Amino acid sequence: MAGDAKRLQPIIVKKVKKSSHSPHTGAWKIAYADFVTAMMAFFLLMWLLGSTSEGDKKGIADYFQSPLKVALLNGGSGSGDSSSLLKGGGQDLTKSSGQVKRGDVPAPRNTVNLQALRQEQRAAEAAQLQALSQQLAAEFKNNEKLAKYASQIKLDMTRDGLRIQIVDALARPMFDSGSALVKPSLRELLRAIGGVLAEVPNRLTIEGHTDALPFAAGDHGYSNWELSADRANASRRELVAGGLTEPRVLRVIGLASSQPFDRQNPNEPQSRRIAVIVMNRDAEERFYRPAAERLDPEAQAGAEATVAATRPEKLVPGSSPVATGR
């Protein structure tokens, strides 16, 4: 019976099913990236703390402790140490504590003296006009045709700029008596001057002058005023023919005998002249300013004195000259 029991004992078979592993995913990469980012942030924080001065650290600590106080007081006790080796800020290394903030004291200003700058500009412009005068003198000297007129050319510096005067002479008049027709000698001289003045940017004033002898006859109403203006305008045309451009001429004036060459002898031939003024900047500004602003009180007083000095004396009845105006 025992043998039969062994034979009847059931046989149990265990089958283990082996499951295949699932494929790996990239979740670990995300975790590793977060870890690396955290480490980088940590080392960056360590570097910033190591390179920050004690004053900055104190200022940051004060801000987190009482931010309102720091905002109202424009910084804590250490807010001035951000770029200074000294606690509290400053530039003097002999001080153990900070100095006064720059915002508490007036900042240094770089001021420009406009008057001194204007004087420098005037000096430079005067030097340029002086060089132009020398250039004109050399042109007259080196030109054989113009050298003989050297005695009739007067160059000088005035308040308005460089004045070029071409005066009359008994042997070589520039115009016929009572005429505004330019003689060939003056025409050649004016065209040479126009060629030289074409190279400079300054504006020009052209003045016509006569002697004090009035017209004894002629067209009604035509006097030395009209004659001097016509001669100045005729000279302008010759300057333009020599190379000068029209816009360069700012004004053409006929002054008759109001400004004689020699006040003691207003009838001498040199009073009959043409003046070309190369204007400086001050003269141009005076021209463009309103008439009320052109003269300051001192200049006005000087102008009145000049008018009083040049006012002709009363003529005794019957003693007026009868010579022909030139």
Secondary structure, DSSP 4 states (H G I P E B T S, - for coil): -HHHHHHHSPPP---PPPPPPPPP-SHHHHHHHHHHHHHHHHHHHHHHHHHS-HHHHHHHHHHHH-HHHHHHTTS-TTGGGTT-SSTT--S-TT-SS----GGGSPPP-----HHHHHHHHHHHHHHHHHHHHHHHHHHHHH-HHHHTTGGGEEEEEETTEEEEEEE--SSS-SB-TT--PBPHHHHHHHHHHHHHHTTS---EEEEEE--SPPPSSSSTT--HHHHHHHHHHHHHHHHHHTT--GGGEEEEEE-TTSS-SSTT-TTSGGGSEEEEEEE-HHHHHHHHS-GGGSS-HHHHHHHHHHHHHHSPPPPPTT----SPP-
